[in-house]
Amino acid sequence: MNINITDVFDSFCMLNAASAFIIAVASLKKSNWNPVFKSIAYLAAMIGFWNLIRFFLIQTHELQLSFIMTRSIYTCIAFSALFLFYYAQSYCIPNFPLLYRRLIAVIPCITCILSITANRHSFFISINPEAEIFDIGIQPFIYGHWFYIHVLYSYALITLSCMLFFIRLFSPQVKNRKAVIAITVTVCIFTVINIIGTFIGQTKPIMLLSLFAHLFSINVLYFLTSRDMDQKGLYLGRKDFFQGFSQPVLIFNTKNELLKANTAAMQFFTKANIPIQRYSLYDDMFCSRFFVPIQSREQTEYALYIQHRATGKVFLCHKKIVVNPQNDKSVGTTIIMYDAGMLGELIQKIEQNAFTDALCGCLNRSCFELRKETIVQNSVKPCLLLVADIDDLKKVNDTFGHNAGDDYIQTCAAILKQAINTPNTLFRIGGDEFVAFIPHCTGTDATTIIKKIETLCTKQKKSWAVSISVGSSMIKNNHTDLMQHFTQADSAMYAHKQKRKQQLAEIQQAMSS
């Protein structure tokens, strides 16, 4: 049985194209958790188009059509070399400056432009005037100066990619050496086969070997990068916690070896003379020589307090397992070191914002519900429970507008604060309702406070009458029903309000008669 090598070549081209496009799609999906896969996706797409166009190029002898296909192949080659370099750079030098990446892409972009416009110049590639059909044996195309720049630059990028992996391979800090060896060998095979095919000879065995190198390389790069746990743990950890964090953040792999530290961590550990470098062990960095554990009821395996010996700083170390979303397995640990001093200030600010009424500056209903029983138990007796309600707030809102209504509420809150002289126990529990606890307050003191509220109201110079209805109840011991006292004070407040309305009605009736 004779095997037609052309048929084998065609099959390999289509197999390569299909495989490359599948890997391109899969890599784009994985690029969400590891940006290295974005370069693999683009590289696979270029190799896929390269092989697909080469398949159709073999089938045709029409000169103009083959000219378009050949130019497209050279564009794919240029960008394949570029994306292979981007892959090597992302894998080996993740902090490579963005400006340099863009500069490296200039020549492949120029190649693409010259390829598209090749009908108008001979600087890159042009049709041989003596050729009538497409046949490699009769040299159907003439190559210009830029073609040789393109070839040399493309293979320089591929060779540089190999060098980057060799440098990483022999770096003493590399722990995942098996994966790096396999990737380095794969890139070298890809490079050597393509250089042989371009500069030595394009025999059919070499071309088949080139196709096999494409198929082998793109599959191996994809699967080896998928299995590299350090790459996965590093990216997932950085994605969840790393960016823009002002507290020290450390990412460890499953062997408790340091993968990455943010700027705050680098500054703290360097200043504290604690060795910090890639693959430093967790036990060496957090040993008793540098930190002392602090026992706490809240302390767990994932949240522990430690004190730095030299500075005395206390940190709350929050550990979180970094999980691979594809199989729910751990790929590392992220540690955030919260400065406990700053944390206390933060909690205080959060509590203040949560319990303070934004309009009046007094405490709000949430704080009242949380603290009312504690205040009653701890207050010096007798303790006056005061309930106050702003009169005619709706009328002011309807007549003068909501800005005037807000001003009315703020004015009444200021009056109550001044009258009771204990603003830290004044609560706004509704739109127009206030409650206050006044410790060590006698009946005479209560009468004085209520009269003071009335006096302060009459002194206000507003476009409306300022009035507050007040009711009270005296709490004389700890063993009391707070709700009963609140109901009593609330009833007294409404009686005061009704009395005021009746007095106003009598005055208006007398004036009209």
C-alpha positions as CSV (number, residue, x, y, z in Angstrom):
1,M,0.0,0.0,0.0
2,N,1.5,3.3,-1.1
3,I,1.1,6.3,1.1
4,N,0.7,9.6,-0.7
5,I,2.8,12.1,1.3
6,T,0.7,15.0,0.0
7,D,-2.4,13.4,1.6
8,V,-0.4,13.0,4.8
9,F,0.7,16.6,4.6
10,D,-2.9,17.8,4.1
11,S,-4.2,15.7,7.0
12,F,-1.5,17.1,9.3
13,C,-2.3,20.7,8.3
14,M,-6.0,20.2,9.1
15,L,-5.3,18.3,12.3
16,N,-2.9,21.1,13.4
17,A,-5.4,23.8,12.6
18,A,-8.3,22.1,14.4
19,S,-6.1,21.3,17.4
20,A,-4.7,24.9,17.6
21,F,-8.1,26.5,17.4
22,I,-9.5,24.3,20.2
23,I,-6.5,25.2,22.4
24,A,-6.9,28.9,21.5
25,V,-10.5,28.8,22.8
26,A,-9.6,26.8,25.9
27,S,-6.7,29.1,26.7
28,L,-8.8,32.2,26.4
29,K,-11.2,30.7,29.0
30,K,-8.2,29.9,31.3
31,S,-6.7,33.4,30.8
32,N,-9.3,34.6,33.5
33,W,-7.2,33.0,36.2
34,N,-3.7,33.0,34.6
35,P,-2.7,35.7,32.1
36,V,0.0,33.5,30.6
37,F,-2.7,31.6,28.8
38,K,-3.7,34.8,26.8
39,S,-0.3,34.5,25.0
40,I,-0.9,30.8,24.4
41,A,-4.3,31.5,23.0
42,Y,-3.0,34.1,20.5
43,L,0.0,31.8,19.6
44,A,-2.4,28.9,19.0
45,A,-4.7,31.0,16.9
46,M,-1.7,32.1,14.7
47,I,-0.5,28.6,14.3
48,G,-4.0,27.5,13.4
49,F,-4.4,30.1,10.7
50,W,-0.8,29.3,9.5
51,N,-1.7,25.6,9.0
52,L,-5.2,26.3,7.6
53,I,-3.9,28.7,5.0
54,R,-1.0,26.4,4.1
55,F,-3.5,23.6,3.5
56,F,-5.4,25.7,0.9
57,L,-2.2,27.0,-0.6
58,I,-1.1,23.5,-1.5
59,Q,-4.5,22.9,-3.3
60,T,-4.1,25.9,-5.7
61,H,-2.0,26.9,-8.6
62,E,-3.7,30.3,-9.2
63,L,-1.0,32.9,-8.9
64,Q,-2.9,35.9,-7.4
65,L,-4.8,33.7,-4.8
66,S,-1.5,32.0,-3.8
67,F,0.1,35.4,-3.5
68,I,-2.6,36.5,-1.0
69,M,-2.2,33.2,1.0
70,T,1.6,33.4,1.1
71,R,1.5,37.0,2.5
72,S,-1.1,35.9,5.1
73,I,1.2,33.0,6.1
74,Y,4.2,35.3,6.7
75,T,1.9,37.6,8.8
76,C,1.0,34.5,10.9
77,I,4.7,33.6,11.2
78,A,5.6,37.1,12.4
79,F,2.9,37.1,15.1
80,S,3.5,33.5,16.1
81,A,7.1,34.5,16.9
82,L,5.8,37.6,18.8
83,F,3.3,35.6,20.9
84,L,5.8,32.9,21.7
85,F,8.1,35.6,23.0
86,Y,5.2,37.1,25.0
87,Y,4.5,33.7,26.5
88,A,8.2,33.2,27.5
89,Q,8.3,36.7,28.9
90,S,5.0,36.3,30.9
91,Y,6.2,33.0,32.3
92,C,9.8,34.0,33.1
93,I,9.7,37.8,33.6
94,P,6.2,38.7,34.7
95,N,7.1,42.3,35.6
96,F,8.4,43.1,32.1
97,P,7.7,46.8,31.3
98,L,4.6,47.3,29.1
99,L,6.5,49.9,26.9
100,Y,9.1,47.2,25.9
101,R,6.3,44.7,25.0
102,R,4.8,47.3,22.7
103,L,8.1,48.2,21.1
104,I,8.9,44.5,20.4
105,A,5.6,44.3,18.5
106,V,6.5,47.2,16.1
107,I,8.3,45.0,13.4
108,P,5.6,42.3,13.3
109,C,3.0,45.1,12.9
110,I,5.0,46.7,10.1
111,T,5.2,43.2,8.4
112,C,1.4,42.9,8.6
113,I,0.9,46.3,7.0
114,L,3.5,45.6,4.3
115,S,1.8,42.2,3.6
116,I,-1.6,43.8,3.2
117,T,-0.3,46.5,0.9
118,A,2.1,44.2,-1.0
119,N,0.3,44.8,-4.3
120,R,1.5,48.4,-4.3
121,H,5.2,47.9,-3.6
122,S,8.0,45.4,-3.8
123,F,9.6,46.2,-0.4
124,F,8.3,43.0,1.2
125,I,7.1,40.5,-1.4
126,S,5.9,40.7,-5.0
127,I,4.9,38.4,-7.9
128,N,7.7,37.2,-10.2
129,P,6.8,38.7,-13.6
130,E,8.0,35.5,-15.3
131,A,5.7,33.3,-13.3
132,E,2.3,32.3,-14.7
133,I,1.1,29.8,-12.1
134,F,1.9,29.1,-8.5
135,D,4.7,26.5,-8.3
136,I,7.4,26.6,-5.6
137,G,9.9,25.0,-8.0
138,I,9.9,28.1,-10.3
139,Q,10.1,30.8,-7.6
140,P,6.7,32.5,-8.2
141,F,7.6,35.4,-5.8
142,I,10.4,37.9,-5.4
143,Y,11.4,38.8,-1.8
144,G,12.3,42.4,-0.9
145,H,14.5,43.7,1.8
146,W,11.8,43.7,4.5
147,F,11.3,40.0,4.0
148,Y,14.7,39.3,5.4
149,I,14.3,41.7,8.2
150,H,11.0,39.9,9.0
151,V,12.7,36.4,8.9
152,L,15.7,37.4,11.0
153,Y,13.5,39.3,13.6
154,S,11.0,36.4,13.9
155,Y,13.6,33.8,14.5
156,A,15.5,36.2,16.9
157,L,12.3,36.4,19.0
158,I,11.9,32.6,18.9
159,T,15.6,32.1,19.9
160,L,15.2,34.8,22.6
161,S,12.2,32.8,24.0
162,C,14.4,29.7,24.3
163,M,17.1,31.8,26.1
164,L,14.6,33.1,28.6
165,F,13.5,29.6,29.5
166,F,17.1,28.4,29.8
167,I,17.9,31.3,32.1
168,R,14.9,30.4,34.2
169,L,15.8,26.8,34.1
170,F,19.2,27.3,35.6
171,S,18.1,29.9,38.1
172,P,18.7,28.6,41.6
173,Q,15.3,29.9,42.8
174,V,13.3,27.6,40.4
175,K,11.3,25.0,42.3
176,N,9.0,23.7,39.6
177,R,12.0,22.6,37.6
178,K,10.3,19.6,35.8
179,A,7.7,21.8,34.2
180,V,10.3,24.4,33.2
181,I,12.5,21.7,31.6
182,A,9.6,20.3,29.6
183,I,8.5,23.7,28.4
184,T,12.2,24.6,27.5
185,V,12.6,21.4,25.5
186,T,9.3,22.1,23.7
187,V,10.2,25.6,22.7
188,C,13.7,24.5,21.6
189,I,12.1,21.8,19.3
190,F,9.8,24.3,17.8
191,T,12.7,26.7,17.2
192,V,15.1,24.2,15.7
193,I,12.6,22.6,13.3
194,N,11.4,26.0,12.0
195,I,15.0,27.3,11.6
196,I,15.9,24.1,9.6
197,G,12.8,24.5,7.5
198,T,13.6,28.1,6.7
199,F,17.3,28.3,6.3
200,I,18.5,24.8,5.4
201,G,15.8,23.2,3.2
202,Q,12.1,22.7,2.6
203,T,12.0,19.1,1.7
204,K,8.8,17.2,2.3
205,P,10.2,15.3,5.4
206,I,11.3,18.6,6.9
207,M,7.9,20.1,6.2
208,L,6.2,17.2,7.8
209,L,8.5,17.4,10.8
210,S,7.6,21.1,11.0
211,L,3.9,20.3,11.1
212,F,4.5,17.7,13.9
213,A,6.5,20.3,15.8
214,H,3.5,22.7,15.6
215,L,1.1,20.1,16.8
216,F,3.4,18.9,19.6
217,S,4.5,22.3,20.8
218,I,1.2,24.0,21.2
219,N,-0.4,21.0,23.0
220,V,2.6,20.6,25.4
221,L,2.7,24.3,26.2
222,Y,-1.0,24.4,27.0
223,F,-1.0,21.3,29.2
224,L,2.2,22.0,31.0
225,T,1.2,25.5,31.9
226,S,-2.1,24.2,33.2
227,R,-0.3,21.8,35.5
228,D,2.1,24.4,36.9
229,M,0.8,24.9,40.4
230,D,3.1,27.8,41.2
231,Q,1.8,29.8,38.2
232,K,-1.8,29.0,39.3
233,G,-1.3,29.8,42.9
234,L,0.5,33.0,42.2
235,Y,-2.1,34.4,39.9
236,L,-5.2,33.3,41.9
237,G,-3.6,34.8,45.1
238,R,-2.8,38.0,43.4
239,K,-6.2,38.2,41.8
240,D,-8.1,37.8,45.1
241,F,-6.0,39.9,47.5
242,F,-2.8,41.4,46.0
243,Q,-3.7,44.5,43.9
244,G,-3.8,47.8,45.6
245,F,-3.5,46.5,49.2
246,S,-1.9,48.9,51.7
247,Q,-1.3,46.1,54.2
248,P,1.5,43.4,53.8
249,V,0.3,40.5,51.6
250,L,2.2,37.3,51.1
251,I,1.5,34.4,48.7
252,F,2.8,30.9,49.5
253,N,2.6,27.7,47.5
254,T,1.4,24.4,49.0
255,K,4.9,23.7,50.3
256,N,4.7,27.0,52.3
257,E,7.3,28.6,50.1
258,L,6.9,32.3,49.3
259,L,5.8,33.0,45.8
260,K,5.2,36.8,45.9
261,A,5.0,39.7,48.4
262,N,3.4,43.0,47.7
263,T,5.2,46.4,48.2
264,A,4.0,46.9,51.8
265,A,5.3,43.4,52.8
266,M,8.7,43.9,51.1
267,Q,9.1,47.2,52.9
268,F,8.2,45.9,56.3
269,F,10.2,42.7,56.2
270,T,13.3,44.4,54.7
271,K,13.1,47.2,57.3
272,A,12.8,44.6,60.0
273,N,15.8,42.7,58.7
274,I,13.7,39.5,58.1
275,P,15.0,37.6,55.0
276,I,12.3,37.8,52.2
277,Q,12.9,36.4,48.8
278,R,11.2,34.0,46.4
279,Y,10.8,30.5,47.9
280,S,11.6,31.7,51.5
281,L,9.9,29.3,53.9
282,Y,6.9,30.4,56.0
283,D,8.5,28.9,59.2
284,D,11.7,30.9,58.6
285,M,9.9,34.2,58.1
286,F,7.5,33.8,61.0
287,C,9.8,32.0,63.5
288,S,10.0,32.9,67.2
289,R,13.2,34.9,66.5
290,F,11.1,37.6,64.8
291,F,7.5,37.2,66.0
292,V,5.8,36.2,69.3
293,P,2.3,34.6,69.1
294,I,-0.4,36.3,71.2
295,Q,-3.0,34.1,72.7
296,S,-6.6,35.2,72.0
297,R,-10.1,33.7,72.2
298,E,-10.6,34.8,68.6
299,Q,-7.4,33.1,67.4
300,T,-7.9,30.2,64.9
301,E,-5.8,28.5,62.3
302,Y,-6.8,31.1,59.8
303,A,-6.7,34.2,62.0
304,L,-3.9,34.7,64.6
305,Y,-2.4,37.5,66.4
306,I,1.4,37.9,66.4
307,Q,3.8,40.6,67.8
308,H,6.9,41.7,66.1
309,R,9.7,41.5,68.7
310,A,11.8,44.5,67.5
311,T,9.0,47.1,67.0
312,G,6.3,45.7,69.3
313,K,3.8,46.0,66.5
314,V,0.8,43.6,66.8
315,F,-0.6,42.1,63.6
316,L,-3.8,40.2,62.9
317,C,-2.6,37.6,60.3
318,H,-5.5,36.4,58.2
319,K,-4.8,33.3,56.2
320,K,-6.9,32.2,53.2
321,I,-6.5,29.1,51.1
322,V,-6.2,29.8,47.4
323,V,-8.4,27.4,45.6
324,N,-8.2,26.3,41.9
325,P,-11.8,26.9,40.7
326,Q,-11.5,24.1,38.2
327,N,-11.1,21.2,40.7
328,D,-11.6,22.9,44.1
329,K,-8.1,21.9,45.2
330,S,-5.7,24.1,47.2
331,V,-2.8,25.7,45.2
332,G,-1.4,27.9,47.9
333,T,-2.1,30.3,50.8
334,T,-2.5,34.0,51.0
335,I,-1.6,35.9,54.2
336,I,-2.7,39.4,54.9
337,M,-1.0,41.1,57.9
338,Y,-3.4,43.7,59.4
339,D,-1.8,46.2,61.7
340,A,-3.9,45.8,64.9
341,G,-3.5,49.4,65.9
342,M,-4.8,50.6,62.5
343,L,-7.5,47.9,62.7
344,G,-8.8,49.3,66.0
345,E,-9.1,52.8,64.6
346,L,-10.8,51.4,61.5
347,I,-13.4,49.5,63.6
348,Q,-14.0,52.6,65.7
349,K,-14.6,54.7,62.6
350,I,-16.9,52.0,61.2
351,E,-18.9,51.8,64.4
352,Q,-19.1,55.6,64.5
353,N,-20.5,55.8,61.0
354,A,-22.9,52.9,61.6
355,F,-24.3,54.4,64.9
356,T,-24.4,58.1,64.1
357,D,-27.3,59.9,62.5
358,A,-25.9,61.7,59.4
359,L,-28.3,64.7,59.6
360,C,-28.1,65.5,63.3
361,G,-24.8,64.1,64.5
362,C,-26.5,62.3,67.4
363,L,-26.8,58.5,67.8
364,N,-29.4,56.6,65.7
365,R,-32.1,54.0,66.3
366,S,-29.7,51.1,65.6
367,C,-27.5,52.3,68.4
368,F,-30.6,52.9,70.7
369,E,-31.8,49.3,70.2
370,L,-28.3,47.9,70.9
371,R,-27.4,50.0,73.9
372,K,-30.7,50.9,75.7
373,E,-30.6,48.1,78.2
374,T,-26.9,48.6,78.9
375,I,-27.4,52.3,79.5
376,V,-30.3,51.7,81.9
377,Q,-28.3,49.1,83.9
378,N,-25.1,51.3,84.1
379,S,-26.7,54.7,84.6
380,V,-26.7,56.4,88.1
381,K,-30.3,56.4,89.4
382,P,-32.6,58.0,89.3
383,C,-32.3,58.2,85.5
384,L,-34.7,60.3,83.4
385,L,-36.0,58.8,80.2
386,L,-37.0,61.7,77.9
387,V,-39.1,61.3,74.7
388,A,-39.3,64.3,72.4
389,D,-41.2,64.9,69.1
390,I,-40.8,67.8,66.7
391,D,-44.1,69.6,66.2
392,D,-45.5,70.4,62.8
393,L,-42.5,69.0,60.8
394,K,-44.7,67.8,58.0
395,K,-46.3,71.3,57.7
396,V,-42.8,72.9,57.5
397,N,-41.8,70.4,54.8
398,D,-44.9,71.0,52.8
399,T,-44.8,74.8,53.2
400,F,-41.1,75.7,53.0
401,G,-39.5,72.6,51.4
402,H,-37.4,69.6,52.6
403,N,-34.3,71.7,53.1
404,A,-36.2,73.8,55.6
405,G,-37.4,70.5,57.2
406,D,-33.9,69.3,57.5
407,D,-32.9,72.6,59.1
408,Y,-35.8,72.3,61.5
409,I,-34.6,68.8,62.6
410,Q,-31.0,69.9,63.1
411,T,-32.2,72.9,65.1
412,C,-34.3,70.7,67.4
413,A,-31.4,68.2,67.8
414,A,-29.1,71.1,68.8
415,I,-31.7,72.4,71.4
416,L,-32.0,68.9,72.9
417,K,-28.3,68.5,73.2
418,Q,-27.9,71.8,74.9
419,A,-30.8,71.2,77.3
420,I,-29.9,67.7,78.5
421,N,-26.1,68.3,78.5
422,T,-25.4,64.6,77.8
423,P,-25.3,64.4,74.0
424,N,-23.8,60.9,74.0
425,T,-27.2,59.5,75.3
426,L,-29.4,61.4,72.8
427,F,-30.9,59.2,70.0
428,R,-32.9,60.0,66.9
429,I,-35.2,57.0,66.6
430,G,-37.5,58.3,63.8
431,G,-38.0,61.2,61.4
432,D,-39.2,63.6,64.1
433,E,-38.7,61.5,67.3
434,F,-35.8,61.6,69.8
435,V,-35.0,59.7,73.0
436,A,-32.6,60.7,75.7
437,F,-31.3,59.1,78.9
438,I,-30.2,61.6,81.6
439,P,-28.6,59.9,84.6
440,H,-28.6,61.2,88.2
441,C,-31.7,63.3,87.4
442,T,-34.3,64.3,90.0
443,G,-37.8,65.4,89.4
444,T,-36.8,69.1,89.9
445,D,-34.0,68.5,87.3
446,A,-36.5,67.1,84.9
447,T,-38.8,70.1,85.2
448,T,-35.8,72.4,84.6
449,I,-34.7,70.5,81.5
450,I,-38.2,70.6,80.0
451,K,-38.5,74.4,80.7
452,K,-35.1,74.9,79.1
453,I,-36.2,73.1,76.0
454,E,-39.3,75.4,75.7
455,T,-37.2,78.5,76.3
456,L,-34.6,77.6,73.6
457,C,-37.4,76.9,71.2
458,T,-38.9,80.4,71.6
459,K,-35.6,82.0,71.1
460,Q,-35.2,80.5,67.6
461,K,-35.7,83.0,64.7
462,K,-37.1,80.9,61.9
463,S,-39.8,81.4,59.2
464,W,-41.9,78.9,61.2
465,A,-42.6,78.3,64.9
466,V,-40.0,76.0,66.5
467,S,-41.7,73.7,69.0
468,I,-40.8,70.3,70.6
469,S,-43.3,68.2,72.6
470,V,-41.7,66.4,75.5
471,G,-42.7,63.5,77.8
472,S,-40.7,61.8,80.5
473,S,-40.5,58.9,82.9
474,M,-38.2,58.4,85.9
475,I,-36.3,55.1,86.1
476,K,-35.4,54.6,89.8
477,N,-33.8,51.1,89.8
478,N,-32.1,48.5,87.6
479,H,-34.9,46.0,87.9
480,T,-37.4,47.8,85.8
481,D,-39.4,47.3,82.6
482,L,-37.9,49.8,80.1
483,M,-40.7,49.3,77.7
484,Q,-43.2,50.4,80.4
485,H,-41.2,53.5,81.0
486,F,-41.0,54.3,77.3
487,T,-44.7,53.9,76.9
488,Q,-45.3,56.2,79.9
489,A,-42.9,58.9,78.5
490,D,-44.4,58.5,75.0
491,S,-48.0,59.0,76.4
492,A,-46.8,62.1,78.3
493,M,-45.3,63.5,75.2
494,Y,-48.5,63.1,73.2
495,A,-50.5,64.6,76.0
496,H,-48.1,67.6,75.9
497,K,-48.6,67.8,72.1
498,Q,-52.4,67.7,72.4
499,K,-52.3,70.4,75.1
500,R,-50.2,72.6,72.9
501,K,-52.6,72.2,69.9
502,Q,-55.5,73.0,72.1
503,Q,-53.8,76.2,73.4
504,L,-53.1,77.3,69.8
505,A,-56.7,76.6,68.8
506,E,-58.0,78.7,71.7
507,I,-55.6,81.6,70.9
508,Q,-56.7,81.5,67.2
509,Q,-60.4,81.5,68.3
510,A,-59.9,84.4,70.6
511,M,-58.1,86.4,67.9
512,S,-60.9,85.7,65.4
513,S,-63.7,86.8,67.7
